[in-house]
Amino acid sequence: MEKMERRAFIASSLGWGLDGFDFTMFALALPALLKALSISVADTGFVTTSSLVASALGGIIGGVLADRYGRARILMFVIGGFSLFTGLTATAQNLSQLYFWRVLMGFTFGAEWPVGAALLAEYASAKRRGAMLGWVQSSYALGWACSTLMFLLLFSAFPAEQAWRLLFAVGVLPALSIFYIRLSVHDRPLLKQGERAKNSFPLLFKRGQISITILATMVGLAVQGIYYSAFSFLPLYLRTVRKMTVVGTASYVWVVILGSFIGYVLAGYIHDIIGRRPTFAIYFTGSALATILFVVVPIEGSVVTYVAISFLYGFFASGQAAGMGSFLAELFPNVMRAAGQGFAYNVGRGFGAFAPAFIGAASSSIGLGPAIIAAGSVSCVVGLIALGFLPETRGKIITEGA
């Protein structure tokens, strides 16, 4: 790995891992939030959905700015933004304040992935692009593991009504990574200054590109819908439906995280071996089956069995996202790459964000588990349909020409 490729890898991994550290705090704090702010599961589902819809707008704007001003520069701003607004979530006194800070956090959170993924994709070689971006995607699981550790430490040491605020306050720490990016990371100069589009957004809808943009966004919807269906209510599901303690919840979440990490990394290599489309198809199908098993199989029957199912749940429901960085980088030309990745990934996230809202609203009538199955299964079907119309891009050269 060359020096600048290694630095781009570290920067992208730091950004996405710290993104995961901050974002996953909300689900972990959810049981305490419900009580402290006197809000309902439906309320928090709406907050989560609004935050993710805001992330769609943030991802589009961040991508356009990255195409114009450079990946590394914009990456610093978005990391600082989501760190600040995560920390300010600790000050919320009611639903309105919680909503305000989470929407701002979502806006900046949404811009991180497309900017970081474009930065690394343009340094990575075609033969190992899938694997490298799979490793970057796995850093989200590491961030999740760190937030779960903080959850366990803080909720064990402090009353819940204090612990959730301390948990969010810790979320300002990712801002320290800005210093590394500022001093060490630069864009790969694929385009001359005069070739940069002042606004790359309209290029996504030109003839010959618009169908790719729409289908890629459908894949983004599927990836995000599966992920947020599976994990937005995971701690709450374990606490309220499975009746687990704080320690039990953290333990099973770590099993899921381990499965997620391995699922991300292995998926990256599979993408480079058999291609983008078949790998997505395998992971989408596995996600649907693992979700059903996670909800249906009773934990009382065999703890070992449920641990194995929890591992598979994380493996497929997280790992299915690993190919997005490489696939989208190969579907969009250099001049519009960050905007294309930002649009497909984050508009997909915006639509996929309705999964938590549906789950929150439907849980009172059909139950939390069945609602999770329904939302995740629909997302899988949407992704499989889109894959049928997209080209295979494995091995595509993206560092020459436009």
VOPAGU-2260 file (C-alpha; in pm, 1 decimal, decimal comma):
REM VOPAGU-2260
SITE   aa  ch    i         X         Y         Z
SITE  MET   A    0       0,0       0,0       0,0
SITE  GLU   A    1     149,5     334,5    -106,8
SITE  LYS   A    2     188,6     618,0     144,3
SITE  MET   A    3    -101,6     833,1      24,3
SITE  GLU   A    4    -322,7     529,9     -27,0
SITE  ARG   A    5    -250,4     427,0     332,2
SITE  ARG   A    6    -327,3     777,4     460,7
SITE  ALA   A    7    -653,6     788,7     265,2
SITE  PHE   A    8    -742,8     447,6     408,6
SITE  ILE   A    9    -673,9     566,0     765,1
SITE  ALA   A   10    -871,7     888,3     714,2
SITE  SER   A   11   -1170,4     709,1     560,7
SITE  SER   A   12   -1165,1     442,5     831,3
SITE  LEU   A   13   -1136,7     701,3    1108,6
SITE  GLY   A   14   -1425,3     901,3     968,0
SITE  TRP   A   15   -1658,5     605,4     923,0
SITE  GLY   A   16   -1561,9     435,5    1249,4
SITE  LEU   A   17   -1616,3     755,0    1448,2
SITE  ASP   A   18   -1940,8     807,1    1259,5
SITE  GLY   A   19   -2047,3     464,5    1386,4
SITE  PHE   A   20   -1931,4     549,9    1737,9
SITE  ASP   A   21   -2154,4     857,4    1749,0
SITE  PHE   A   22   -2459,2     730,5    1561,0
SITE  THR   A   23   -2504,2     401,0    1746,3
SITE  MET   A   24   -2518,5     582,3    2080,7
SITE  PHE   A   25   -2881,9     674,8    2016,8
SITE  ALA   A   26   -3007,2     316,3    2003,4
SITE  LEU   A   27   -2806,8     228,3    2314,4
SITE  ALA   A   28   -2946,1     525,1    2508,1
SITE  LEU   A   29   -3300,7     465,8    2385,1
SITE  PRO   A   30   -3446,5     283,7    2688,8
SITE  ALA   A   31   -3320,1     560,6    2920,1
SITE  LEU   A   32   -3437,7     834,5    2682,2
SITE  LEU   A   33   -3792,0     698,0    2676,9
SITE  LYS   A   34   -3816,4     737,9    3051,6
SITE  ALA   A   35   -3608,3    1053,3    3103,4
SITE  LEU   A   36   -3788,6    1262,1    2840,8
SITE  SER   A   37   -4129,9    1091,2    2877,5
SITE  ILE   A   38   -4149,6     997,9    2509,8
SITE  SER   A   39   -4277,3     689,6    2325,4
SITE  VAL   A   40   -4117,5     433,8    2094,0
SITE  ALA   A   41   -4313,1     593,1    1808,0
SITE  ASP   A   42   -4160,6     932,3    1898,9
SITE  THR   A   43   -3808,2     796,4    1884,3
SITE  GLY   A   44   -3885,8     617,2    1558,6
SITE  PHE   A   45   -3987,3     954,4    1414,7
SITE  VAL   A   46   -3669,6    1119,4    1550,4
SITE  THR   A   47   -3454,5     845,6    1395,9
SITE  THR   A   48   -3633,6     871,3    1062,2
SITE  SER   A   49   -3608,9    1252,9    1056,0
SITE  SER   A   50   -3237,8    1232,9    1135,8
SITE  LEU   A   51   -3181,1     988,0     852,1
SITE  VAL   A   52   -3389,2    1192,8     608,5
SITE  ALA   A   53   -3172,5    1493,6     701,0
SITE  SER   A   54   -2867,6    1276,6     634,0
SITE  ALA   A   55   -2991,1    1230,5     276,6
SITE  LEU   A   56   -2979,0    1606,1     219,7
SITE  GLY   A   57   -2644,0    1630,4     398,3
SITE  GLY   A   58   -2500,2    1350,1     186,6
SITE  ILE   A   59   -2604,2    1516,2    -138,7
SITE  ILE   A   60   -2469,0    1858,1     -38,7
SITE  GLY   A   61   -2150,1    1706,7     103,6
SITE  GLY   A   62   -2089,0    1509,5    -214,6
SITE  VAL   A   63   -2138,9    1812,9    -439,2
SITE  LEU   A   64   -1904,4    2020,3    -220,8
SITE  ALA   A   65   -1644,8    1740,6    -223,4
SITE  ASP   A   66   -1653,8    1730,3    -605,7
SITE  ARG   A   67   -1593,5    2104,7    -612,6
SITE  TYR   A   68   -1359,8    2171,5    -319,7
SITE  GLY   A   69   -1197,1    1834,6    -256,7
SITE  ARG   A   70   -1263,2    1521,6     -49,2
SITE  ALA   A   71   -1017,8    1577,8     240,3
SITE  ARG   A   72   -1127,4    1936,0     309,0
SITE  ILE   A   73   -1498,6    1852,6     329,3
SITE  LEU   A   74   -1427,6    1539,2     535,1
SITE  MET   A   75   -1284,8    1755,4     815,6
SITE  PHE   A   76   -1596,0    1973,9     829,2
SITE  VAL   A   77   -1842,8    1685,0     843,6
SITE  ILE   A   78   -1653,0    1499,6    1118,9
SITE  GLY   A   79   -1647,3    1817,5    1324,4
SITE  GLY   A   80   -2018,5    1865,9    1264,2
SITE  PHE   A   81   -2147,6    1526,4    1368,3
SITE  SER   A   82   -1917,2    1525,9    1671,9
SITE  LEU   A   83   -2048,3    1863,6    1789,1
SITE  PHE   A   84   -2416,5    1780,0    1743,5
SITE  THR   A   85   -2381,8    1440,2    1910,4
SITE  GLY   A   86   -2234,9    1613,2    2214,2
SITE  LEU   A   87   -2515,6    1870,9    2217,4
SITE  THR   A   88   -2773,5    1590,2    2220,7
SITE  ALA   A   89   -2673,9    1547,4    2586,2
SITE  THR   A   90   -2840,0    1882,4    2662,1
SITE  ALA   A   91   -3187,9    1782,9    2536,6
SITE  GLN   A   92   -3465,8    1843,3    2789,9
SITE  ASN   A   93   -3766,4    1740,0    2579,0
SITE  LEU   A   94   -3867,4    1580,2    2249,2
SITE  SER   A   95   -3834,1    1903,7    2050,0
SITE  GLN   A   96   -3476,0    1962,1    2161,1
SITE  LEU   A   97   -3386,1    1598,4    2101,5
SITE  TYR   A   98   -3534,9    1623,9    1752,6
SITE  PHE   A   99   -3341,4    1944,7    1677,1
SITE  TRP   A  100   -2998,1    1810,1    1770,2
SITE  ARG   A  101   -3051,0    1469,8    1608,3
SITE  VAL   A  102   -3159,1    1625,5    1277,1
SITE  LEU   A  103   -2845,8    1843,9    1271,9
SITE  MET   A  104   -2634,9    1543,1    1364,6
SITE  GLY   A  105   -2798,5    1346,4    1081,0
SITE  PHE   A  106   -2728,4    1624,5     829,7
SITE  THR   A  107   -2353,4    1619,2     895,8
SITE  PHE   A  108   -2341,8    1242,0     954,2
SITE  GLY   A  109   -2483,3    1185,1     605,2
SITE  ALA   A  110   -2197,6    1362,2     430,9
SITE  GLU   A  111   -1917,1    1154,9     586,7
SITE  TRP   A  112   -1959,6     826,7     400,8
SITE  PRO   A  113   -1968,5     946,4      37,2
SITE  VAL   A  114   -1678,4    1186,2      90,0
SITE  GLY   A  115   -1456,1     932,1     267,0
SITE  ALA   A  116   -1547,7     651,5      25,7
SITE  ALA   A  117   -1468,7     867,3    -279,5
SITE  LEU   A  118   -1134,7     969,5    -125,8
SITE  LEU   A  119   -1020,1     610,5     -79,4
SITE  ALA   A  120   -1177,6     463,4    -395,2
SITE  GLU   A  121    -965,8     698,8    -606,4
SITE  TYR   A  122    -644,3     573,9    -443,8
SITE  ALA   A  123    -728,3     200,5    -426,6
SITE  SER   A  124    -634,8     -28,4    -715,4
SITE  ALA   A  125    -917,1    -188,0    -914,7
SITE  LYS   A  126    -819,4    -540,1    -803,3
SITE  ARG   A  127    -848,5    -472,0    -430,6
SITE  ARG   A  128   -1096,9    -183,1    -417,8
SITE  GLY   A  129   -1373,6    -403,3    -279,0
SITE  ALA   A  130   -1153,5    -543,7      -4,1
SITE  MET   A  131   -1017,7    -205,3     101,7
SITE  LEU   A  132   -1359,7     -44,6     119,0
SITE  GLY   A  133   -1487,8    -353,7     299,9
SITE  TRP   A  134   -1223,8    -292,2     565,1
SITE  VAL   A  135   -1329,0      73,3     584,0
SITE  GLN   A  136   -1691,7     -34,1     625,1
SITE  SER   A  137   -1584,1    -268,9     906,7
SITE  SER   A  138   -1455,6      30,9    1102,7
SITE  TYR   A  139   -1820,3     118,4    1166,5
SITE  ALA   A  140   -1846,6    -203,3    1369,5
SITE  LEU   A  141   -1540,3     -99,4    1569,5
SITE  GLY   A  142   -1700,7     237,5    1640,7
SITE  TRP   A  143   -2018,0      56,7    1744,3
SITE  ALA   A  144   -1816,1    -168,3    1974,6
SITE  CYS   A  145   -1658,3     136,2    2139,0
SITE  SER   A  146   -1995,4     304,4    2192,9
SITE  THR   A  147   -2128,4     -20,5    2341,9
SITE  LEU   A  148   -1830,7     -32,8    2577,8
SITE  MET   A  149   -1898,6     326,0    2684,4
SITE  PHE   A  150   -2265,4     233,0    2731,3
SITE  LEU   A  151   -2171,8     -55,9    2958,7
SITE  LEU   A  152   -1924,2     149,3    3163,4
SITE  LEU   A  153   -2142,0     457,2    3203,9
SITE  PHE   A  154   -2472,7     279,2    3266,3
SITE  SER   A  155   -2304,0      52,7    3520,9
SITE  ALA   A  156   -2143,6     344,6    3705,5
SITE  PHE   A  157   -2419,8     608,3    3694,2
SITE  PRO   A  158   -2798,8     618,5    3719,0
SITE  ALA   A  159   -2962,8     587,0    3376,1
SITE  GLU   A  160   -3096,1     943,6    3386,6
SITE  GLN   A  161   -2734,4    1071,4    3405,9
SITE  ALA   A  162   -2560,4     801,2    3204,8
SITE  TRP   A  163   -2735,0     871,6    2874,4
SITE  ARG   A  164   -2627,0    1236,1    2885,9
SITE  LEU   A  165   -2266,1    1139,6    2961,3
SITE  LEU   A  166   -2275,5     890,7    2674,3
SITE  PHE   A  167   -2367,6    1160,6    2423,1
SITE  ALA   A  168   -2117,8    1404,8    2573,9
SITE  VAL   A  169   -1837,4    1158,1    2494,9
SITE  GLY   A  170   -1947,8    1186,5    2131,1
SITE  VAL   A  171   -1749,7    1507,5    2084,2
SITE  LEU   A  172   -1418,7    1316,3    2095,7
SITE  PRO   A  173   -1416,6    1213,1    1724,4
SITE  ALA   A  174   -1348,7    1578,1    1636,3
SITE  LEU   A  175    -984,4    1518,2    1736,8
SITE  SER   A  176    -932,5    1317,2    1414,8
SITE  ILE   A  177    -958,9    1641,4    1216,7
SITE  PHE   A  178    -596,5    1720,6    1307,4
SITE  TYR   A  179    -471,1    1399,9    1140,7
SITE  ILE   A  180    -666,3    1464,8     822,1
SITE  ARG   A  181    -555,2    1829,3     805,3
SITE  LEU   A  182    -187,1    1741,1     836,0
SITE  SER   A  183    -162,5    1413,5     642,0
SITE  VAL   A  184    -432,2    1362,5     377,7
SITE  HIS   A  185    -469,8    1508,4      29,0
SITE  ASP   A  186    -695,4    1429,5    -266,2
SITE  ARG   A  187    -569,2    1227,8    -560,5
SITE  PRO   A  188    -547,6    1477,9    -850,9
SITE  LEU   A  189    -763,0    1297,3   -1109,8
SITE  LEU   A  190    -910,3    1615,2   -1255,3
SITE  LYS   A  191    -751,6    1948,8   -1334,1
SITE  GLN   A  192    -894,4    2249,4   -1153,7
SITE  GLY   A  193   -1076,1    2367,2   -1466,3
SITE  GLU   A  194   -1243,8    2028,1   -1508,1
SITE  ARG   A  195   -1410,1    2033,6   -1168,2
SITE  ALA   A  196   -1783,9    2089,3   -1188,4
SITE  LYS   A  197   -1909,5    2389,2    -993,5
SITE  ASN   A  198   -2225,8    2187,9    -933,7
SITE  SER   A  199   -2198,4    1817,2   -1013,7
SITE  PHE   A  200   -2555,9    1743,1    -902,5
SITE  PRO   A  201   -2729,7    1800,9   -1242,1
SITE  LEU   A  202   -2484,3    1561,0   -1409,3
SITE  LEU   A  203   -2645,2    1272,5   -1220,0
SITE  PHE   A  204   -2961,9    1313,5   -1427,6
SITE  LYS   A  205   -2817,1    1349,8   -1776,2
SITE  ARG   A  206   -2920,0    1104,6   -2046,8
SITE  GLY   A  207   -2720,9     785,3   -2009,4
SITE  GLN   A  208   -2663,9     843,5   -1636,4
SITE  ILE   A  209   -3009,9     891,0   -1487,4
SITE  SER   A  210   -3104,7     520,7   -1495,2
SITE  ILE   A  211   -2782,9     432,2   -1312,8
SITE  THR   A  212   -2853,7     702,0   -1054,2
SITE  ILE   A  213   -3206,8     571,8    -988,6
SITE  LEU   A  214   -3108,6     203,7    -970,3
SITE  ALA   A  215   -2804,7     276,9    -750,9
SITE  THR   A  216   -3035,0     471,4    -518,5
SITE  MET   A  217   -3266,1     168,8    -497,4
SITE  VAL   A  218   -2967,4     -40,7    -386,3
SITE  GLY   A  219   -2886,7     232,2    -132,9
SITE  LEU   A  220   -3246,6     214,2      -7,7
SITE  ALA   A  221   -3216,4    -161,7      34,3
SITE  VAL   A  222   -2881,9    -142,8     216,5
SITE  GLN   A  223   -3000,1     129,1     452,5
SITE  GLY   A  224   -3345,3     -20,5     504,3
SITE  ILE   A  225   -3195,5    -356,3     601,0
SITE  TYR   A  226   -2939,9    -199,0     833,7
SITE  TYR   A  227   -3173,5      36,7    1018,1
SITE  SER   A  228   -3450,3    -222,2    1041,2
SITE  ALA   A  229   -3206,1    -459,5    1205,6
SITE  PHE   A  230   -3025,6    -226,5    1443,9
SITE  SER   A  231   -3225,4      89,4    1524,0
SITE  PHE   A  232   -3420,9     -95,3    1793,4
SITE  LEU   A  233   -3175,2    -375,5    1874,0
SITE  PRO   A  234   -3093,3    -275,1    2237,0
SITE  LEU   A  235   -3459,2    -191,1    2302,8
SITE  TYR   A  236   -3566,3    -526,7    2156,4
SITE  LEU   A  237   -3320,6    -714,7    2376,7
SITE  ARG   A  238   -3422,2    -519,1    2687,7
SITE  THR   A  239   -3801,4    -520,3    2645,3
SITE  VAL   A  240   -3885,8    -828,2    2438,1
SITE  ARG   A  241   -3603,9   -1060,6    2543,1
SITE  LYS   A  242   -3600,1    -915,2    2900,6
SITE  MET   A  243   -3221,3    -878,8    2923,4
SITE  THR   A  244   -3018,8    -676,4    3174,3
SITE  VAL   A  245   -2773,6    -402,0    3074,3
SITE  VAL   A  246   -2489,2    -658,1    3081,8
SITE  GLY   A  247   -2691,2    -912,9    2885,0
SITE  THR   A  248   -2787,8    -652,5    2626,5
SITE  ALA   A  249   -2427,9    -536,7    2584,2
SITE  SER   A  250   -2308,1    -898,7    2556,3
SITE  TYR   A  251   -2546,8    -987,3    2275,0
SITE  VAL   A  252   -2482,2    -657,4    2100,2
SITE  TRP   A  253   -2110,9    -743,3    2100,3
SITE  VAL   A  254   -2187,4   -1080,4    1942,0
SITE  VAL   A  255   -2379,2    -896,3    1671,3
SITE  ILE   A  256   -2090,2    -649,3    1634,3
SITE  LEU   A  257   -1839,1    -933,6    1594,2
SITE  GLY   A  258   -2057,3   -1081,0    1322,4
SITE  SER   A  259   -2083,2    -735,6    1164,7
SITE  PHE   A  260   -1706,5    -684,4    1157,7
SITE  ILE   A  261   -1637,5   -1021,7     998,7
SITE  GLY   A  262   -1931,4    -978,5     761,0
SITE  TYR   A  263   -1796,8    -643,9     639,4
SITE  VAL   A  264   -1440,4    -764,7     587,0
SITE  LEU   A  265   -1529,3   -1095,4     421,8
SITE  ALA   A  266   -1784,2    -929,4     193,2
SITE  GLY   A  267   -1515,7    -695,3      61,1
SITE  TYR   A  268   -1301,9    -987,3     -51,8
SITE  ILE   A  269   -1600,8   -1174,8    -196,1
SITE  HIS   A  270   -1688,1    -865,4    -400,3
SITE  ASP   A  271   -1341,3    -874,0    -556,6
SITE  ILE   A  272   -1360,8   -1249,0    -624,5
SITE  ILE   A  273   -1711,9   -1310,6    -763,1
SITE  GLY   A  274   -1834,9    -958,5    -839,4
SITE  ARG   A  275   -2059,3    -688,1    -696,6
SITE  ARG   A  276   -2402,6    -813,2    -804,4
SITE  PRO   A  277   -2380,4   -1176,7    -684,9
SITE  THR   A  278   -2225,9   -1073,8    -352,9
SITE  PHE   A  279   -2504,1    -824,4    -284,2
SITE  ALA   A  280   -2762,9   -1089,2    -375,8
SITE  ILE   A  281   -2612,9   -1340,3    -130,8
SITE  TYR   A  282   -2599,4   -1088,7     153,1
SITE  PHE   A  283   -2948,6    -947,9      89,9
SITE  THR   A  284   -3100,9   -1294,8     100,6
SITE  GLY   A  285   -2896,7   -1390,0     407,0
SITE  SER   A  286   -3010,4   -1071,9     583,6
SITE  ALA   A  287   -3376,6   -1159,1     541,7
SITE  LEU   A  288   -3329,5   -1514,9     667,3
SITE  ALA   A  289   -3109,5   -1412,2     962,5
SITE  THR   A  290   -3361,4   -1147,5    1072,6
SITE  ILE   A  291   -3642,0   -1402,1    1078,1
SITE  LEU   A  292   -3431,5   -1643,8    1284,4
SITE  PHE   A  293   -3325,8   -1367,9    1525,7
SITE  VAL   A  294   -3687,4   -1278,4    1601,3
SITE  VAL   A  295   -3850,6   -1622,5    1588,2
SITE  VAL   A  296   -3603,3   -1851,0    1768,3
SITE  PRO   A  297   -3653,1   -1841,0    2149,2
SITE  ILE   A  298   -3344,0   -1764,8    2356,4
SITE  GLU   A  299   -3467,9   -1995,0    2632,0
SITE  GLY   A  300   -3422,5   -2302,3    2412,6
SITE  SER   A  301   -3047,6   -2274,2    2367,9
SITE  VAL   A  302   -2823,0   -1981,5    2447,4
SITE  VAL   A  303   -2553,4   -2121,1    2215,3
SITE  THR   A  304   -2800,9   -2134,8    1927,7
SITE  TYR   A  305   -2915,5   -1778,9    1986,8
SITE  VAL   A  306   -2555,3   -1656,7    2007,8
SITE  ALA   A  307   -2488,8   -1820,3    1669,4
SITE  ILE   A  308   -2801,5   -1661,5    1522,6
SITE  SER   A  309   -2700,7   -1321,9    1665,9
SITE  PHE   A  310   -2361,5   -1358,5    1497,2
SITE  LEU   A  311   -2526,3   -1436,4    1161,6
SITE  TYR   A  312   -2765,1   -1146,6    1213,9
SITE  GLY   A  313   -2473,6    -904,9    1238,9
SITE  PHE   A  314   -2277,1   -1085,4     965,2
SITE  PHE   A  315   -2543,7   -1044,6     697,2
SITE  ALA   A  316   -2738,5    -733,9     806,0
SITE  SER   A  317   -2416,9    -530,6     835,7
SITE  GLY   A  318   -2199,2    -707,0     578,7
SITE  GLN   A  319   -2448,3    -641,7     298,9
SITE  ALA   A  320   -2338,2    -275,0     305,8
SITE  ALA   A  321   -1967,7    -348,8     248,9
SITE  GLY   A  322   -1976,8    -327,9    -129,6
SITE  MET   A  323   -2142,3      11,9    -156,0
SITE  GLY   A  324   -1818,9     210,1    -157,7
SITE  SER   A  325   -1662,4      18,0    -445,4
SITE  PHE   A  326   -1985,5     -35,0    -643,6
SITE  LEU   A  327   -2092,4     329,5    -636,7
SITE  ALA   A  328   -1740,6     455,1    -711,4
SITE  GLU   A  329   -1741,3     238,6   -1023,3
SITE  LEU   A  330   -2091,0     343,2   -1133,6
SITE  PHE   A  331   -2023,5     720,2   -1127,7
SITE  PRO   A  332   -1752,3     905,3   -1328,7
SITE  ASN   A  333   -1478,1    1110,0   -1162,2
SITE  VAL   A  334   -1639,3    1449,4   -1217,7
SITE  MET   A  335   -1955,9    1349,5   -1030,3
SITE  ARG   A  336   -1832,8    1061,9    -812,2
SITE  ALA   A  337   -1880,8    1211,3    -465,2
SITE  ALA   A  338   -2216,7    1362,4    -563,9
SITE  GLY   A  339   -2329,2    1028,4    -709,8
SITE  GLN   A  340   -2219,2     834,6    -405,5
SITE  GLY   A  341   -2375,5    1093,4    -177,2
SITE  PHE   A  342   -2705,2    1087,7    -366,1
SITE  ALA   A  343   -2741,8     709,0    -405,4
SITE  TYR   A  344   -2626,8     622,9     -55,4
SITE  ASN   A  345   -2805,5     899,8     128,7
SITE  VAL   A  346   -3128,2     933,7     -66,2
SITE  GLY   A  347   -3140,6     557,6     -24,7
SITE  ARG   A  348   -3084,4     623,3     345,1
SITE  GLY   A  349   -3362,0     883,7     342,6
SITE  PHE   A  350   -3613,1     635,9     202,1
SITE  GLY   A  351   -3470,9     350,0     408,5
SITE  ALA   A  352   -3513,6     571,2     713,5
SITE  PHE   A  353   -3887,8     514,6     697,9
SITE  ALA   A  354   -3816,4     161,9     819,8
SITE  PRO   A  355   -3757,1     276,3    1182,3
SITE  ALA   A  356   -4067,3     497,4    1165,4
SITE  PHE   A  357   -4271,9     203,7    1040,6
SITE  ILE   A  358   -4128,3     -25,6    1307,6
SITE  GLY   A  359   -4194,6     228,2    1583,1
SITE  ALA   A  360   -4553,9     281,5    1469,0
SITE  ALA   A  361   -4632,7     -83,8    1391,4
SITE  SER   A  362   -4475,4    -226,8    1706,9
SITE  SER   A  363   -4781,5    -140,8    1915,8
SITE  SER   A  364   -5011,1    -345,5    1692,1
SITE  ILE   A  365   -4806,3    -636,8    1553,1
SITE  GLY   A  366   -4510,7    -638,2    1796,7
SITE  LEU   A  367   -4155,6    -511,0    1769,4
SITE  GLY   A  368   -4009,7    -834,1    1627,3
SITE  PRO   A  369   -4264,2    -885,4    1344,6
SITE  ALA   A  370   -4233,4    -516,4    1251,0
SITE  ILE   A  371   -3854,4    -556,8    1218,2
SITE  ILE   A  372   -3901,9    -863,0     993,7
SITE  ALA   A  373   -4152,4    -682,7     770,0
SITE  ALA   A  374   -3938,1    -370,9     717,3
SITE  GLY   A  375   -3618,9    -568,4     656,2
SITE  SER   A  376   -3780,0    -811,1     410,0
SITE  VAL   A  377   -3926,1    -533,7     193,8
SITE  SER   A  378   -3583,0    -368,8     179,1
SITE  CYS   A  379   -3422,5    -695,5      64,0
SITE  VAL   A  380   -3673,8    -734,1    -219,9
SITE  VAL   A  381   -3613,8    -376,3    -342,0
SITE  GLY   A  382   -3238,8    -440,3    -354,9
SITE  LEU   A  383   -3267,3    -766,7    -544,7
SITE  ILE   A  384   -3489,5    -601,2    -806,8
SITE  ALA   A  385   -3242,4    -314,5    -861,7
SITE  LEU   A  386   -2946,1    -551,0    -894,6
SITE  GLY   A  387   -3116,0    -718,8   -1189,1
SITE  PHE   A  388   -3083,4    -400,5   -1396,6
SITE  LEU   A  389   -2739,6    -270,9   -1293,3
SITE  PRO   A  390   -2411,4    -361,7   -1471,1
SITE  GLU   A  391   -2133,8    -564,0   -1310,1
SITE  THR   A  392   -1839,2    -330,3   -1237,6
SITE  ARG   A  393   -1577,5    -553,2   -1069,6
SITE  GLY   A  394   -1226,1    -455,7   -1181,0
SITE  LYS   A  395   -1328,2    -127,3   -1344,7
SITE  ILE   A  396   -1052,3     133,5   -1376,5
SITE  ILE   A  397   -1170,7     467,2   -1233,0
SITE  THR   A  398    -846,2     663,5   -1203,8
SITE  GLU   A  399    -803,9     745,1   -1575,2
SITE  GLY   A  400   -1021,6     989,4   -1763,6
SITE  ALA   A  401   -1366,4    1088,8   -1650,9
